[in-house]
Amino acid sequence: MAINQNNYHEQVNKNNQLKLREHLKTLPRFCGDFFRGVDEVTASRTQIAYAYDLGVFFDYIHDETLYGEGKEITQYTVDILDKIQAVDIEEYMQYLKYYIKNDVEYTNNERAIKRKMSSLRSFYNYFYSKERIKTNPPSIVKMPKLHEKEIIRLDINEVADLLDKVESGENLTDKQKTYHNKTKLRDLALLSLLLGTGMRVSECVGIDINDIDFNNFCVKVRRKGGYEAMIYFSDEVEEVLSQYFEQRIKIAPMTGHENAFFLSMQNKRLGVRSVENLVKKYSMLVTTVKHITPHKLRSTYGTNLYKETGDIYLVADVLGHKDVNTTKKHYAALEDERKRGARNIVKLREN
């Protein structure tokens, strides 16, 4: 389906709404009230995640409990929520660790279980606040305890090596080199932008030609939550962006993709999955130990910016974190390292 790139983000939201409607066809009708209720404050992609998670929950109610009373899921009414007790929610959390559906095995780690529980809590909270149910068992069940994961990022030498590999095409297969000759400038500009600004991959693929201001070294992006922001890039990034820009304006894009800055080999707007594959291809030339994704490039930038500035509020603002505590959580180890390094700075007496 051709996308009107004049309203790229709006079209993405429309496509997500269509996906949501398909999900809703498999859920109880009263679920539609919940999604209408959270529509103004919840991103369309998050709503799809809610719908998927609720689908798993109602499958569990239908297949593993007696509450369904032989009805189809779509026939459930809101009063079924009051039949479910806290112990049922605890059993559901246990079920999520491993289950089989239509001969397919599913497993969920602690983070996936917590996400599904967060969806269920939001769902129950909505109907409880509207006084349509009398009980709220998910609110009294303890959420899974998360074990902190080590943040994976590229070291300084690995960043330089990655960009060198993109530029030279060294160690690519013969088939990859054929494509590399055509996409080298694009790939170098794209990876430099991700590594040099910390923007999200969804923000990157949504960039239009007119969003880039080479005079002021900045690019306009649509951030998570729907608001627009200006992200500034360095002279180093500006140089490779300019080189790709000269190539880009000579390309005739497919209809509906005229404004897209980063184009695929088919002259269509580059998609998120394509960028993920691109990052994987080049990063494997640099390290096979670290699993590098576009988000890891974002973490790499955040780490480097914090090391250079020591300003966690600046890092939060540049990365587009609405809550600085989110940033602190990600860079807690670095912050502790800085605190230890400052232990001898203040002198009580002259030596």
FENTALIN-V35968 format. One record per residue. N is the residue number from 1. RES is the residue in one letter. SS is DSSP state (2 for helix, 1 for strand, 0 for the rest). Layout:
n=N res=RES ss=SS
n=N res=RES ss=SS
//
This chain:
n=1 res=M ss=0
n=2 res=A ss=0
n=3 res=I ss=0
n=4 res=N ss=0
n=5 res=Q ss=2
n=6 res=N ss=2
n=7 res=N ss=2
n=8 res=Y ss=2
n=9 res=H ss=2
n=10 res=E ss=2
n=11 res=Q ss=2
n=12 res=V ss=2
n=13 res=N ss=2
n=14 res=K ss=2
n=15 res=N ss=2
n=16 res=N ss=2
n=17 res=Q ss=2
n=18 res=L ss=2
n=19 res=K ss=2
n=20 res=L ss=2
n=21 res=R ss=2
n=22 res=E ss=2
n=23 res=H ss=2
n=24 res=L ss=2
n=25 res=K ss=0
n=26 res=T ss=0
n=27 res=L ss=0
n=28 res=P ss=0
n=29 res=R ss=0
n=30 res=F ss=0
n=31 res=C ss=2
n=32 res=G ss=2
n=33 res=D ss=2
n=34 res=F ss=2
n=35 res=F ss=2
n=36 res=R ss=2
n=37 res=G ss=2
n=38 res=V ss=2
n=39 res=D ss=0
n=40 res=E ss=0
n=41 res=V ss=0
n=42 res=T ss=0
n=43 res=A ss=0
n=44 res=S ss=2
n=45 res=R ss=2
n=46 res=T ss=2
n=47 res=Q ss=2
n=48 res=I ss=2
n=49 res=A ss=2
n=50 res=Y ss=2
n=51 res=A ss=2
n=52 res=Y ss=2
n=53 res=D ss=2
n=54 res=L ss=2
n=55 res=G ss=2
n=56 res=V ss=2
n=57 res=F ss=2
n=58 res=F ss=2
n=59 res=D ss=2
n=60 res=Y ss=2
n=61 res=I ss=2
n=62 res=H ss=2
n=63 res=D ss=2
n=64 res=E ss=2
n=65 res=T ss=0
n=66 res=L ss=0
n=67 res=Y ss=0
n=68 res=G ss=0
n=69 res=E ss=0
n=70 res=G ss=0
n=71 res=K ss=0
n=72 res=E ss=0
n=73 res=I ss=2
n=74 res=T ss=2
n=75 res=Q ss=2
n=76 res=Y ss=0
n=77 res=T ss=0
n=78 res=V ss=0
n=79 res=D ss=0
n=80 res=I ss=2
n=81 res=L ss=2
n=82 res=D ss=2
n=83 res=K ss=2
n=84 res=I ss=0
n=85 res=Q ss=0
n=86 res=A ss=2
n=87 res=V ss=2
n=88 res=D ss=2
n=89 res=I ss=2
n=90 res=E ss=2
n=91 res=E ss=2
n=92 res=Y ss=2
n=93 res=M ss=2
n=94 res=Q ss=2
n=95 res=Y ss=2
n=96 res=L ss=2
n=97 res=K ss=2
n=98 res=Y ss=1
n=99 res=Y ss=1
n=100 res=I ss=1
n=101 res=K ss=1
n=102 res=N ss=0
n=103 res=D ss=0
n=104 res=V ss=1
n=105 res=E ss=1
n=106 res=Y ss=1
n=107 res=T ss=1
n=108 res=N ss=0
n=109 res=N ss=0
n=110 res=E ss=2
n=111 res=R ss=2
n=112 res=A ss=2
n=113 res=I ss=2
n=114 res=K ss=2
n=115 res=R ss=2
n=116 res=K ss=2
n=117 res=M ss=2
n=118 res=S ss=2
n=119 res=S ss=2
n=120 res=L ss=2
n=121 res=R ss=2
n=122 res=S ss=2
n=123 res=F ss=2
n=124 res=Y ss=2
n=125 res=N ss=2
n=126 res=Y ss=2
n=127 res=F ss=2
n=128 res=Y ss=2
n=129 res=S ss=2
n=130 res=K ss=0
n=131 res=E ss=0
n=132 res=R ss=0
n=133 res=I ss=0
n=134 res=K ss=0
n=135 res=T ss=0
n=136 res=N ss=0
n=137 res=P ss=2
n=138 res=P ss=2
n=139 res=S ss=2
n=140 res=I ss=2
n=141 res=V ss=0
n=142 res=K ss=0
n=143 res=M ss=0
n=144 res=P ss=0
n=145 res=K ss=0
n=146 res=L ss=0
n=147 res=H ss=0
n=148 res=E ss=0
n=149 res=K ss=0
n=150 res=E ss=0
n=151 res=I ss=0
n=152 res=I ss=0
n=153 res=R ss=0
n=154 res=L ss=0
n=155 res=D ss=0
n=156 res=I ss=2
n=157 res=N ss=2
n=158 res=E ss=2
n=159 res=V ss=2
n=160 res=A ss=2
n=161 res=D ss=2
n=162 res=L ss=2
n=163 res=L ss=2
n=164 res=D ss=2
n=165 res=K ss=2
n=166 res=V ss=2
n=167 res=E ss=2
n=168 res=S ss=2
n=169 res=G ss=0
n=170 res=E ss=0
n=171 res=N ss=0
n=172 res=L ss=0
n=173 res=T ss=0
n=174 res=D ss=2
n=175 res=K ss=2
n=176 res=Q ss=2
n=177 res=K ss=2
n=178 res=T ss=2
n=179 res=Y ss=2
n=180 res=H ss=2
n=181 res=N ss=2
n=182 res=K ss=2
n=183 res=T ss=2
n=184 res=K ss=2
n=185 res=L ss=2
n=186 res=R ss=2
n=187 res=D ss=2
n=188 res=L ss=2
n=189 res=A ss=2
n=190 res=L ss=2
n=191 res=L ss=2
n=192 res=S ss=2
n=193 res=L ss=2
n=194 res=L ss=2
n=195 res=L ss=2
n=196 res=G ss=2
n=197 res=T ss=2
n=198 res=G ss=0
n=199 res=M ss=0
n=200 res=R ss=0
n=201 res=V ss=2
n=202 res=S ss=2
n=203 res=E ss=2
n=204 res=C ss=2
n=205 res=V ss=2
n=206 res=G ss=0
n=207 res=I ss=0
n=208 res=D ss=1
n=209 res=I ss=2
n=210 res=N ss=2
n=211 res=D ss=2
n=212 res=I ss=1
n=213 res=D ss=1
n=214 res=F ss=0
n=215 res=N ss=0
n=216 res=N ss=0
n=217 res=F ss=0
n=218 res=C ss=1
n=219 res=V ss=1
n=220 res=K ss=1
n=221 res=V ss=1
n=222 res=R ss=1
n=223 res=R ss=0
n=224 res=K ss=0
n=225 res=G ss=0
n=226 res=G ss=0
n=227 res=Y ss=0
n=228 res=E ss=1
n=229 res=A ss=1
n=230 res=M ss=1
n=231 res=I ss=1
n=232 res=Y ss=1
n=233 res=F ss=0
n=234 res=S ss=0
n=235 res=D ss=2
n=236 res=E ss=2
n=237 res=V ss=2
n=238 res=E ss=2
n=239 res=E ss=2
n=240 res=V ss=2
n=241 res=L ss=2
n=242 res=S ss=2
n=243 res=Q ss=2
n=244 res=Y ss=2
n=245 res=F ss=2
n=246 res=E ss=2
n=247 res=Q ss=2
n=248 res=R ss=2
n=249 res=I ss=0
n=250 res=K ss=0
n=251 res=I ss=0
n=252 res=A ss=0
n=253 res=P ss=0
n=254 res=M ss=0
n=255 res=T ss=0
n=256 res=G ss=0
n=257 res=H ss=0
n=258 res=E ss=0
n=259 res=N ss=0
n=260 res=A ss=1
n=261 res=F ss=0
n=262 res=F ss=0
n=263 res=L ss=1
n=264 res=S ss=0
n=265 res=M ss=0
n=266 res=Q ss=0
n=267 res=N ss=0
n=268 res=K ss=0
n=269 res=R ss=1
n=270 res=L ss=0
n=271 res=G ss=0
n=272 res=V ss=2
n=273 res=R ss=2
n=274 res=S ss=2
n=275 res=V ss=2
n=276 res=E ss=2
n=277 res=N ss=2
n=278 res=L ss=2
n=279 res=V ss=2
n=280 res=K ss=2
n=281 res=K ss=2
n=282 res=Y ss=2
n=283 res=S ss=2
n=284 res=M ss=0
n=285 res=L ss=0
n=286 res=V ss=0
n=287 res=T ss=0
n=288 res=T ss=0
n=289 res=V ss=0
n=290 res=K ss=0
n=291 res=H ss=0
n=292 res=I ss=0
n=293 res=T ss=0
n=294 res=P ss=2
n=295 res=H ss=2
n=296 res=K ss=2
n=297 res=L ss=2
n=298 res=R ss=2
n=299 res=S ss=2
n=300 res=T ss=2
n=301 res=Y ss=2
n=302 res=G ss=2
n=303 res=T ss=2
n=304 res=N ss=2
n=305 res=L ss=2
n=306 res=Y ss=2
n=307 res=K ss=2
n=308 res=E ss=2
n=309 res=T ss=2
n=310 res=G ss=0
n=311 res=D ss=0
n=312 res=I ss=2
n=313 res=Y ss=2
n=314 res=L ss=2
n=315 res=V ss=2
n=316 res=A ss=2
n=317 res=D ss=2
n=318 res=V ss=2
n=319 res=L ss=2
n=320 res=G ss=0
n=321 res=H ss=0
n=322 res=K ss=0
n=323 res=D ss=0
n=324 res=V ss=2
n=325 res=N ss=2
n=326 res=T ss=2
n=327 res=T ss=2
n=328 res=K ss=2
n=329 res=K ss=2
n=330 res=H ss=2
n=331 res=Y ss=0
n=332 res=A ss=2
n=333 res=A ss=2
n=334 res=L ss=2
n=335 res=E ss=2
n=336 res=D ss=2
n=337 res=E ss=2
n=338 res=R ss=2
n=339 res=K ss=2
n=340 res=R ss=2
n=341 res=G ss=2
n=342 res=A ss=0
n=343 res=R ss=0
n=344 res=N ss=0
n=345 res=I ss=0
n=346 res=V ss=0
n=347 res=K ss=0
n=348 res=L ss=0
n=349 res=R ss=0
n=350 res=E ss=0
n=351 res=N ss=0
//
